Amino acid sequence: MSELFAYKILTRPQFDQLKAEGVFHGAPVDLEDGYIHLSTREQAAETAARHFAGQDHLVMVMIDLAPFDDALKWEPSRGGALFPHLYAPLPMSAVAGKVILRLDDQGRHQFPAGF
């Protein structure tokens, strides 16, 4: 895959931990699976709806994939789609940006315009 960036949706405490420690080792599901689950731009909204339904004030970080080389693997998941999986801790230095995901009146996560 030739993606330059991937996205990780974090709870506010997880993001605060990333900022404080400078590295994120993974959410419980990541630790259980042995890698950090990431999403492409096209996959992020479905990831939010499927795994973070009803959770407000999430932090979606944009991850620069360039530093990861062999630690990043594109593997089939949902319906055979390839998802980026990071087999290494996520350093704060790889975070290229972030947005706060809020819920609308229907309980759907609101992504930035043009996302």
A tleap script that builds the chain and sets N, CA, C and O, in Angstrom:
source leaprc.protein.ff14SB
mol = sequence {
  NMET SER GLU LEU PHE ALA TYR LYS ILE LEU
  THR ARG PRO GLN PHE ASP GLN LEU LYS ALA
  GLU GLY VAL PHE HIE GLY ALA PRO VAL ASP
  LEU GLU ASP GLY TYR ILE HIE LEU SER THR
  ARG GLU GLN ALA ALA GLU THR ALA ALA ARG
  HIE PHE ALA GLY GLN ASP HIE LEU VAL MET
  VAL MET ILE ASP LEU ALA PRO PHE ASP ASP
  ALA LEU LYS TRP GLU PRO SER ARG GLY GLY
  ALA LEU PHE PRO HIE LEU TYR ALA PRO LEU
  PRO MET SER ALA VAL ALA GLY LYS VAL ILE
  LEU ARG LEU ASP ASP GLN GLY ARG HIE GLN
  PHE PRO ALA GLY CPHE
}
set mol.1.N position { 0.855 -1.186 0.000 }
set mol.1.CA position { 0.000 0.000 0.000 }
set mol.1.C position { 0.898 1.247 0.000 }
set mol.1.O position { 2.028 1.211 0.487 }
set mol.2.N position { 0.389 2.318 -0.540 }
set mol.2.CA position { 1.204 3.526 -0.648 }
set mol.2.C position { 0.629 4.683 0.173 }
set mol.2.O position { 0.903 5.847 -0.117 }
set mol.3.N position { -0.154 4.367 1.181 }
set mol.3.CA position { -0.719 5.414 2.032 }
set mol.3.C position { 0.405 6.139 2.771 }
set mol.3.O position { 1.396 5.522 3.161 }
set mol.4.N position { 0.248 7.434 2.958 }
set mol.4.CA position { 1.226 8.211 3.699 }
set mol.4.C position { 0.836 8.353 5.168 }
set mol.4.O position { 1.692 8.504 6.040 }
set mol.5.N position { -0.480 8.300 5.427 }
set mol.5.CA position { -0.988 8.500 6.772 }
set mol.5.C position { -2.038 7.447 7.097 }
set mol.5.O position { -2.706 6.920 6.207 }
set mol.6.N position { -2.172 7.153 8.375 }
set mol.6.CA position { -3.257 6.321 8.883 }
set mol.6.C position { -3.800 7.040 10.114 }
set mol.6.O position { -3.249 8.049 10.552 }
set mol.7.N position { -4.874 6.513 10.657 }
set mol.7.CA position { -5.570 7.176 11.745 }
set mol.7.C position { -5.801 6.200 12.890 }
set mol.7.O position { -6.076 5.019 12.679 }
set mol.8.N position { -5.683 6.721 14.107 }
set mol.8.CA position { -5.963 5.945 15.310 }
set mol.8.C position { -6.950 6.740 16.146 }
set mol.8.O position { -6.724 7.912 16.446 }
set mol.9.N position { -8.045 6.095 16.518 }
set mol.9.CA position { -9.043 6.732 17.364 }
set mol.9.C position { -8.754 6.341 18.802 }
set mol.9.O position { -8.660 5.161 19.143 }
set mol.10.N position { -8.617 7.355 19.629 }
set mol.10.CA position { -8.279 7.169 21.029 }
set mol.10.C position { -9.327 7.788 21.937 }
set mol.10.O position { -9.964 8.777 21.576 }
set mol.11.N position { -9.504 7.209 23.109 }
set mol.11.CA position { -10.306 7.884 24.128 }
set mol.11.C position { -9.466 9.040 24.675 }
set mol.11.O position { -8.251 9.073 24.479 }
set mol.12.N position { -10.092 9.958 25.341 }
set mol.12.CA position { -9.339 11.084 25.917 }
set mol.12.C position { -8.256 10.588 26.889 }
set mol.12.O position { -7.129 11.076 26.819 }
set mol.13.N position { -8.554 9.628 27.803 }
set mol.13.CA position { -7.472 9.138 28.681 }
set mol.13.C position { -6.320 8.489 27.908 }
set mol.13.O position { -5.162 8.632 28.298 }
set mol.14.N position { -6.622 7.784 26.826 }
set mol.14.CA position { -5.552 7.180 26.026 }
set mol.14.C position { -4.692 8.259 25.371 }
set mol.14.O position { -3.468 8.141 25.330 }
set mol.15.N position { -5.335 9.312 24.858 }
set mol.15.CA position { -4.572 10.396 24.240 }
set mol.15.C position { -3.723 11.113 25.287 }
set mol.15.O position { -2.565 11.443 25.033 }
set mol.16.N position { -4.301 11.351 26.466 }
set mol.16.CA position { -3.548 12.000 27.541 }
set mol.16.C position { -2.335 11.158 27.925 }
set mol.16.O position { -1.270 11.703 28.215 }
set mol.17.N position { -2.487 9.841 27.929 }
set mol.17.CA position { -1.378 8.941 28.231 }
set mol.17.C position { -0.297 9.051 27.147 }
set mol.17.O position { 0.893 9.100 27.456 }
set mol.18.N position { -0.717 9.091 25.886 }
set mol.18.CA position { 0.236 9.249 24.778 }
set mol.18.C position { 1.032 10.539 24.944 }
set mol.18.O position { 2.254 10.546 24.792 }
set mol.19.N position { 0.339 11.623 25.256 }
set mol.19.CA position { 1.032 12.907 25.445 }
set mol.19.C position { 1.989 12.858 26.626 }
set mol.19.O position { 3.119 13.337 26.532 }
set mol.20.N position { 1.547 12.288 27.728 }
set mol.20.CA position { 2.351 12.273 28.950 }
set mol.20.C position { 3.580 11.371 28.822 }
set mol.20.O position { 4.670 11.735 29.261 }
set mol.21.N position { 3.400 10.202 28.223 }
set mol.21.CA position { 4.482 9.230 28.146 }
set mol.21.C position { 5.289 9.327 26.857 }
set mol.21.O position { 6.399 8.802 26.771 }
set mol.22.N position { 4.720 10.009 25.844 }
set mol.22.CA position { 5.411 10.145 24.565 }
set mol.22.C position { 5.305 8.921 23.680 }
set mol.22.O position { 5.885 8.883 22.595 }
set mol.23.N position { 4.558 7.907 24.140 }
set mol.23.CA position { 4.397 6.668 23.383 }
set mol.23.C position { 3.090 6.004 23.818 }
set mol.23.O position { 2.675 6.108 24.972 }
set mol.24.N position { 2.454 5.322 22.867 }
set mol.24.CA position { 1.217 4.595 23.146 }
set mol.24.C position { 1.452 3.135 22.786 }
set mol.24.O position { 1.824 2.815 21.657 }
set mol.25.N position { 1.233 2.260 23.753 }
set mol.25.CA position { 1.465 0.829 23.542 }
set mol.25.C position { 0.216 0.109 23.065 }
set mol.25.O position { 0.282 -1.051 22.656 }
set mol.26.N position { -0.930 0.795 23.115 }
set mol.26.CA position { -2.145 0.208 22.578 }
set mol.26.C position { -3.302 0.214 23.555 }
set mol.26.O position { -3.127 0.218 24.774 }
set mol.27.N position { -4.492 0.214 22.970 }
set mol.27.CA position { -5.725 0.048 23.727 }
set mol.27.C position { -5.838 -1.424 24.120 }
set mol.27.O position { -5.081 -2.247 23.606 }
set mol.28.N position { -6.751 -1.774 25.005 }
set mol.28.CA position { -6.892 -3.188 25.383 }
set mol.28.C position { -7.010 -4.142 24.189 }
set mol.28.O position { -6.396 -5.209 24.200 }
set mol.29.N position { -7.774 -3.784 23.174 }
set mol.29.CA position { -7.918 -4.659 21.997 }
set mol.29.C position { -6.593 -4.787 21.245 }
set mol.29.O position { -6.278 -5.853 20.715 }
set mol.30.N position { -5.822 -3.703 21.200 }
set mol.30.CA position { -4.519 -3.741 20.537 }
set mol.30.C position { -3.569 -4.679 21.280 }
set mol.30.O position { -2.888 -5.503 20.670 }
set mol.31.N position { -3.535 -4.543 22.589 }
set mol.31.CA position { -2.650 -5.377 23.407 }
set mol.31.C position { -3.038 -6.849 23.283 }
set mol.31.O position { -2.180 -7.730 23.234 }
set mol.32.N position { -4.341 -7.096 23.233 }
set mol.32.CA position { -4.828 -8.473 23.086 }
set mol.32.C position { -4.437 -9.064 21.730 }
set mol.32.O position { -4.048 -10.229 21.643 }
set mol.33.N position { -4.541 -8.249 20.668 }
set mol.33.CA position { -4.267 -8.733 19.313 }
set mol.33.C position { -2.777 -8.708 18.953 }
set mol.33.O position { -2.369 -9.356 17.989 }
set mol.34.N position { -1.965 -7.975 19.709 }
set mol.34.CA position { -0.528 -7.948 19.453 }
set mol.34.C position { -0.075 -6.886 18.477 }
set mol.34.O position { 1.076 -6.903 18.040 }
set mol.35.N position { -0.953 -5.962 18.125 }
set mol.35.CA position { -0.596 -4.848 17.242 }
set mol.35.C position { -1.578 -3.707 17.472 }
set mol.35.O position { -2.654 -3.912 18.033 }
set mol.36.N position { -1.207 -2.509 17.041 }
set mol.36.CA position { -2.083 -1.344 17.161 }
set mol.36.C position { -2.918 -1.241 15.896 }
set mol.36.O position { -2.386 -1.127 14.791 }
set mol.37.N position { -4.230 -1.281 16.073 }
set mol.37.CA position { -5.173 -1.161 14.967 }
set mol.37.C position { -5.202 0.285 14.471 }
set mol.37.O position { -5.422 1.212 15.251 }
set mol.38.N position { -4.984 0.465 13.199 }
set mol.38.CA position { -5.097 1.775 12.561 }
set mol.38.C position { -6.139 1.671 11.455 }
set mol.38.O position { -6.556 0.574 11.085 }
set mol.39.N position { -6.550 2.808 10.938 }
set mol.39.CA position { -7.506 2.860 9.830 }
set mol.39.C position { -7.003 3.832 8.776 }
set mol.39.O position { -6.258 4.764 9.080 }
set mol.40.N position { -7.415 3.609 7.540 }
set mol.40.CA position { -7.178 4.596 6.487 }
set mol.40.C position { -8.238 5.676 6.621 }
set mol.40.O position { -9.175 5.550 7.410 }
set mol.41.N position { -8.083 6.718 5.856 }
set mol.41.CA position { -9.077 7.805 5.841 }
set mol.41.C position { -10.464 7.241 5.501 }
set mol.41.O position { -11.464 7.621 6.112 }
set mol.42.N position { -10.509 6.340 4.531 }
set mol.42.CA position { -11.792 5.777 4.092 }
set mol.42.C position { -12.400 4.841 5.135 }
set mol.42.O position { -13.614 4.633 5.133 }
set mol.43.N position { -11.605 4.285 6.004 }
set mol.43.CA position { -12.083 3.319 6.998 }
set mol.43.C position { -12.424 3.945 8.346 }
set mol.43.O position { -13.101 3.311 9.156 }
set mol.44.N position { -11.977 5.165 8.607 }
set mol.44.CA position { -12.070 5.758 9.941 }
set mol.44.C position { -13.513 5.922 10.435 }
set mol.44.O position { -13.796 5.637 11.599 }
set mol.45.N position { -14.420 6.372 9.579 }
set mol.45.CA position { -15.798 6.583 10.032 }
set mol.45.C position { -16.460 5.270 10.435 }
set mol.45.O position { -17.165 5.214 11.443 }
set mol.46.N position { -16.239 4.221 9.659 }
set mol.46.CA position { -16.814 2.922 10.014 }
set mol.46.C position { -16.179 2.376 11.291 }
set mol.46.O position { -16.863 1.769 12.115 }
set mol.47.N position { -14.887 2.588 11.454 }
set mol.47.CA position { -14.212 2.171 12.686 }
set mol.47.C position { -14.825 2.875 13.888 }
set mol.47.O position { -15.100 2.240 14.906 }
set mol.48.N position { -15.039 4.171 13.778 }
set mol.48.CA position { -15.642 4.935 14.877 }
set mol.48.C position { -17.038 4.412 15.197 }
set mol.48.O position { -17.375 4.209 16.364 }
set mol.49.N position { -17.853 4.193 14.160 }
set mol.49.CA position { -19.226 3.731 14.372 }
set mol.49.C position { -19.263 2.323 14.962 }
set mol.49.O position { -20.089 2.025 15.825 }
set mol.50.N position { -18.387 1.486 14.504 }
set mol.50.CA position { -18.401 0.077 14.909 }
set mol.50.C position { -17.805 -0.147 16.305 }
set mol.50.O position { -18.326 -0.940 17.089 }
set mol.51.N position { -16.717 0.554 16.603 }
set mol.51.CA position { -15.978 0.264 17.835 }
set mol.51.C position { -16.078 1.344 18.909 }
set mol.51.O position { -15.654 1.131 20.045 }
set mol.52.N position { -16.637 2.503 18.555 }
set mol.52.CA position { -16.710 3.618 19.512 }
set mol.52.C position { -18.104 4.231 19.558 }
set mol.52.O position { -18.250 5.404 19.900 }
set mol.53.N position { -19.118 3.461 19.222 }
set mol.53.CA position { -20.496 3.957 19.185 }
set mol.53.C position { -20.869 4.598 20.525 }
set mol.53.O position { -20.640 4.027 21.591 }
set mol.54.N position { -21.444 5.789 20.443 }
set mol.54.CA position { -21.925 6.486 21.626 }
set mol.54.C position { -20.859 7.181 22.451 }
set mol.54.O position { -21.182 7.836 23.442 }
set mol.55.N position { -19.594 7.055 22.069 }
set mol.55.CA position { -18.511 7.684 22.831 }
set mol.55.C position { -18.206 9.058 22.253 }
set mol.55.O position { -17.873 9.188 21.075 }
set mol.56.N position { -18.323 10.073 23.086 }
set mol.56.CA position { -18.096 11.455 22.674 }
set mol.56.C position { -16.686 11.892 23.070 }
set mol.56.O position { -16.048 11.264 23.915 }
set mol.57.N position { -16.215 12.955 22.462 }
set mol.57.CA position { -14.912 13.552 22.761 }
set mol.57.C position { -13.758 12.583 22.519 }
set mol.57.O position { -12.794 12.554 23.284 }
set mol.58.N position { -13.857 11.797 21.462 }
set mol.58.CA position { -12.739 10.935 21.080 }
set mol.58.C position { -11.676 11.781 20.400 }
set mol.58.O position { -11.970 12.857 19.880 }
set mol.59.N position { -10.449 11.297 20.404 }
set mol.59.CA position { -9.358 11.999 19.738 }
set mol.59.C position { -8.872 11.105 18.603 }
set mol.59.O position { -8.396 9.994 18.835 }
set mol.60.N position { -8.994 11.598 17.381 }
set mol.60.CA position { -8.484 10.859 16.234 }
set mol.60.C position { -7.149 11.492 15.843 }
set mol.60.O position { -7.079 12.671 15.498 }
set mol.61.N position { -6.093 10.680 15.907 }
set mol.61.CA position { -4.769 11.186 15.546 }
set mol.61.C position { -4.400 10.697 14.158 }
set mol.61.O position { -4.701 9.568 13.772 }
set mol.62.N position { -3.743 11.576 13.421 }
set mol.62.CA position { -3.240 11.252 12.088 }
set mol.62.C position { -1.783 10.824 12.261 }
set mol.62.O position { -0.971 11.559 12.822 }
set mol.63.N position { -1.469 9.637 11.775 }
set mol.63.CA position { -0.166 9.036 11.972 }
set mol.63.C position { 0.638 9.059 10.674 }
set mol.63.O position { 0.181 8.576 9.637 }
set mol.64.N position { 1.834 9.623 10.747 }
set mol.64.CA position { 2.772 9.588 9.629 }
set mol.64.C position { 3.347 8.170 9.574 }
set mol.64.O position { 4.005 7.735 10.519 }
set mol.65.N position { 3.108 7.457 8.491 }
set mol.65.CA position { 3.530 6.062 8.382 }
set mol.65.C position { 4.991 5.885 7.980 }
set mol.65.O position { 5.528 4.784 8.108 }
set mol.66.N position { 5.642 6.932 7.502 }
set mol.66.CA position { 7.005 6.819 6.976 }
set mol.66.C position { 8.008 6.171 7.934 }
set mol.66.O position { 8.841 5.387 7.480 }
set mol.67.N position { 7.966 6.465 9.238 }
set mol.67.CA position { 9.010 5.907 10.108 }
set mol.67.C position { 8.891 4.417 10.424 }
set mol.67.O position { 9.794 3.868 11.055 }
set mol.68.N position { 7.840 3.754 10.022 }
set mol.68.CA position { 7.573 2.429 10.571 }
set mol.68.C position { 8.093 1.246 9.745 }
set mol.68.O position { 8.233 0.152 10.292 }
set mol.69.N position { 8.374 1.418 8.493 }
set mol.69.CA position { 8.937 0.349 7.662 }
set mol.69.C position { 8.270 -1.000 7.904 }
set mol.69.O position { 7.068 -1.148 7.687 }
set mol.70.N position { 9.047 -1.986 8.354 }
set mol.70.CA position { 8.543 -3.352 8.520 }
set mol.70.C position { 7.590 -3.520 9.698 }
set mol.70.O position { 6.922 -4.549 9.798 }
set mol.71.N position { 7.510 -2.536 10.589 }
set mol.71.CA position { 6.601 -2.635 11.739 }
set mol.71.C position { 5.150 -2.404 11.318 }
set mol.71.O position { 4.232 -2.703 12.081 }
set mol.72.N position { 4.934 -1.875 10.107 }
set mol.72.CA position { 3.584 -1.630 9.599 }
set mol.72.C position { 3.238 -2.706 8.581 }
set mol.72.O position { 3.954 -2.909 7.601 }
set mol.73.N position { 2.137 -3.382 8.830 }
set mol.73.CA position { 1.682 -4.433 7.913 }
set mol.73.C position { 0.243 -4.147 7.505 }
set mol.73.O position { -0.579 -3.740 8.326 }
set mol.74.N position { -0.048 -4.367 6.230 }
set mol.74.CA position { -1.402 -4.215 5.690 }
set mol.74.C position { -2.021 -5.604 5.659 }
set mol.74.O position { -1.593 -6.474 4.901 }
set mol.75.N position { -3.035 -5.798 6.493 }
set mol.75.CA position { -3.611 -7.129 6.648 }
set mol.75.C position { -5.123 -7.095 6.477 }
set mol.75.O position { -5.770 -6.105 6.818 }
set mol.76.N position { -5.685 -8.179 5.948 }
set mol.76.CA position { -7.132 -8.218 5.745 }
set mol.76.C position { -7.889 -8.269 7.064 }
set mol.76.O position { -7.480 -8.923 8.023 }
set mol.77.N position { -8.992 -7.563 7.073 }
set mol.77.CA position { -9.858 -7.548 8.242 }
set mol.77.C position { -11.285 -7.528 7.735 }
set mol.77.O position { -11.670 -8.353 6.907 }
set mol.78.N position { -12.063 -6.592 8.229 }
set mol.78.CA position { -13.464 -6.430 7.881 }
set mol.78.C position { -13.761 -6.712 6.411 }
set mol.78.O position { -13.384 -5.923 5.545 }
set mol.79.N position { -14.415 -7.799 6.127 }
set mol.79.CA position { -14.822 -8.094 4.754 }
set mol.79.C position { -13.661 -8.212 3.789 }
set mol.79.O position { -13.849 -8.045 2.584 }
set mol.80.N position { -12.465 -8.494 4.284 }
set mol.80.CA position { -11.313 -8.646 3.407 }
set mol.80.C position { -10.564 -7.362 3.111 }
set mol.80.O position { -9.535 -7.392 2.435 }
set mol.81.N position { -11.060 -6.228 3.607 }
set mol.81.CA position { -10.372 -4.957 3.378 }
set mol.81.C position { -9.019 -4.966 4.088 }
set mol.81.O position { -8.882 -5.536 5.171 }
set mol.82.N position { -8.030 -4.336 3.474 }
set mol.82.CA position { -6.705 -4.242 4.090 }
set mol.82.C position { -6.664 -3.069 5.068 }
set mol.82.O position { -6.998 -1.935 4.726 }
set mol.83.N position { -6.245 -3.376 6.289 }
set mol.83.CA position { -6.111 -2.360 7.331 }
set mol.83.C position { -4.647 -2.261 7.737 }
set mol.83.O position { -3.936 -3.265 7.738 }
set mol.84.N position { -4.188 -1.048 8.085 }
set mol.84.CA position { -2.824 -0.902 8.584 }
set mol.84.C position { -2.752 -1.356 10.045 }
set mol.84.O position { -3.531 -0.904 10.884 }
set mol.85.N position { -1.820 -2.241 10.334 }
set mol.85.CA position { -1.584 -2.735 11.691 }
set mol.85.C position { -0.149 -2.405 12.067 }
set mol.85.O position { 0.784 -2.727 11.331 }
set mol.86.N position { 0.022 -1.765 13.206 }
set mol.86.CA position { 1.345 -1.348 13.658 }
set mol.86.C position { 1.854 -2.316 14.724 }
set mol.86.O position { 1.288 -2.414 15.812 }
set mol.87.N position { 2.916 -3.018 14.397 }
set mol.87.CA position { 3.533 -3.985 15.300 }
set mol.87.C position { 4.688 -3.332 16.065 }
set mol.87.O position { 5.798 -3.863 16.103 }
set mol.88.N position { 4.417 -2.199 16.660 }
set mol.88.CA position { 5.395 -1.448 17.439 }
set mol.88.C position { 4.622 -0.409 18.253 }
set mol.88.O position { 3.475 -0.100 17.929 }
set mol.89.N position { 5.227 0.119 19.283 }
set mol.89.CA position { 4.581 1.221 19.999 }
set mol.89.C position { 4.419 2.434 19.074 }
set mol.89.O position { 5.193 2.618 18.135 }
set mol.90.N position { 3.424 3.238 19.347 }
set mol.90.CA position { 3.157 4.445 18.569 }
set mol.90.C position { 3.769 5.644 19.291 }
set mol.90.O position { 3.283 6.031 20.354 }
set mol.91.N position { 4.834 6.243 18.729 }
set mol.91.CA position { 5.441 7.403 19.388 }
set mol.91.C position { 4.686 8.694 19.055 }
set mol.91.O position { 4.146 8.848 17.960 }
set mol.92.N position { 4.661 9.591 19.995 }
set mol.92.CA position { 4.019 10.888 19.777 }
set mol.92.C position { 4.651 11.600 18.588 }
set mol.92.O position { 3.982 12.378 17.909 }
set mol.93.N position { 5.927 11.345 18.326 }
set mol.93.CA position { 6.620 12.003 17.213 }
set mol.93.C position { 6.013 11.644 15.856 }
set mol.93.O position { 6.233 12.363 14.881 }
set mol.94.N position { 5.249 10.540 15.773 }
set mol.94.CA position { 4.615 10.144 14.511 }
set mol.94.C position { 3.241 10.780 14.332 }
set mol.94.O position { 2.636 10.651 13.268 }
set mol.95.N position { 2.744 11.463 15.357 }
set mol.95.CA position { 1.430 12.098 15.262 }
set mol.95.C position { 1.562 13.400 14.489 }
set mol.95.O position { 2.222 14.341 14.931 }
set mol.96.N position { 0.920 13.436 13.323 }
set mol.96.CA position { 1.013 14.600 12.438 }
set mol.96.C position { -0.141 15.579 12.626 }
set mol.96.O position { -0.113 16.685 12.086 }
set mol.97.N position { -1.148 15.180 13.384 }
set mol.97.CA position { -2.299 16.045 13.629 }
set mol.97.C position { -3.348 15.300 14.425 }
set mol.97.O position { -3.252 14.088 14.614 }
set mol.98.N position { -4.354 16.032 14.893 }
set mol.98.CA position { -5.433 15.403 15.641 }
set mol.98.C position { -6.708 16.214 15.492 }
set mol.98.O position { -6.675 17.417 15.237 }
set mol.99.N position { -7.824 15.535 15.656 }
set mol.99.CA position { -9.132 16.177 15.706 }
set mol.99.C position { -9.935 15.525 16.822 }
set mol.99.O position { -9.723 14.361 17.160 }
set mol.100.N position { -10.844 16.280 17.378 }
set mol.100.CA position { -11.760 15.761 18.396 }
set mol.100.C position { -13.033 15.326 17.675 }
set mol.100.O position { -13.622 16.097 16.917 }
set mol.101.N position { -13.445 14.096 17.916 }
set mol.101.CA position { -14.673 13.579 17.313 }
set mol.101.C position { -15.810 13.741 18.308 }
set mol.101.O position { -15.802 13.143 19.384 }
set mol.102.N position { -16.787 14.558 17.934 }
set mol.102.CA position { -17.974 14.799 18.747 }
set mol.102.C position { -19.160 14.068 18.120 }
set mol.102.O position { -19.156 13.751 16.930 }
set mol.103.N position { -20.162 13.811 18.938 }
set mol.103.CA position { -21.380 13.166 18.459 }
set mol.103.C position { -22.395 14.219 18.041 }
set mol.103.O position { -22.514 15.262 18.683 }
set mol.104.N position { -23.136 13.944 16.950 }
set mol.104.CA position { -24.222 14.835 16.552 }
set mol.104.C position { -25.501 14.421 17.287 }
set mol.104.O position { -25.473 13.540 18.146 }
set mol.105.N position { -26.612 15.060 16.943 }
set mol.105.CA position { -27.887 14.786 17.623 }
set mol.105.C position { -28.375 13.355 17.406 }
set mol.105.O position { -29.178 12.851 18.191 }
set mol.106.N position { -27.897 12.698 16.351 }
set mol.106.CA position { -28.277 11.312 16.078 }
set mol.106.C position { -27.261 10.311 16.637 }
set mol.106.O position { -27.390 9.105 16.426 }
set mol.107.N position { -26.256 10.815 17.347 }
set mol.107.CA position { -25.267 9.940 17.959 }
set mol.107.C position { -24.174 9.480 17.013 }
set mol.107.O position { -23.473 8.515 17.316 }
set mol.108.N position { -24.008 10.147 15.869 }
set mol.108.CA position { -22.953 9.797 14.915 }
set mol.108.C position { -21.743 10.708 15.126 }
set mol.108.O position { -21.885 11.887 15.449 }
set mol.109.N position { -20.579 10.150 14.940 }
set mol.109.CA position { -19.356 10.949 15.074 }
set mol.109.C position { -19.249 11.924 13.919 }
set mol.109.O position { -19.488 11.570 12.764 }
set mol.110.N position { -18.889 13.153 14.242 }
set mol.110.CA position { -18.737 14.198 13.244 }
set mol.110.C position { -17.257 14.322 12.862 }
set mol.110.O position { -16.408 14.649 13.691 }
set mol.111.N position { -16.978 14.053 11.596 }
set mol.111.CA position { -15.620 14.159 11.076 }
set mol.111.C position { -15.440 15.535 10.441 }
set mol.111.O position { -16.420 16.162 10.039 }
set mol.112.N position { -14.192 16.010 10.346 }
set mol.112.CA position { -13.955 17.325 9.746 }
set mol.112.C position { -14.466 17.377 8.306 }
set mol.112.O position { -14.520 16.358 7.617 }
set mol.113.N position { -14.831 18.549 7.873 }
set mol.113.CA position { -15.286 18.744 6.496 }
set mol.113.C position { -14.201 18.263 5.544 }
set mol.113.O position { -13.019 18.537 5.749 }
set mol.114.N position { -14.605 17.553 4.515 }
set mol.114.CA position { -13.672 17.053 3.522 }
set mol.114.C position { -12.946 15.775 3.925 }
set mol.114.O position { -12.103 15.276 3.180 }
set mol.115.N position { -13.270 15.247 5.101 }
set mol.115.CA position { -12.597 14.029 5.546 }
set mol.115.C position { -13.233 12.833 4.891 }
set mol.115.O position { -12.813 11.701 5.132 }
savepdb mol mol.pdb
quit
